Amino acid sequence: MPLGLDLPAWPDLNRTPEAAAVPGWRAWLEWAWGIPGFAEAVTVASPTLAAQIGRITAGNLDDAREVR
């Protein structure tokens, strides 16, 4: 973790109903994905995870179970 990086609070993964939490989860992922070098590192480590994050941040995945 880079020094001085101010991370937002981790999203509440136990929020009910889950469908209402998806926009907050997506916003958190968009923020994290924008950290310089983070997307590239995840893509190298796990292309499948990176593709899933791409679908979520593009708004193409709204199912709470899959987003979580």
Buried (B, 14 or more C-beta within 10 A) or exposed (E): EEEEEEEEEEBEEEBEEBEEBBEBBBEBBEEBBEEEEBBEEBBEEEEEEBEBBBEBBEEEBEEBEEBE
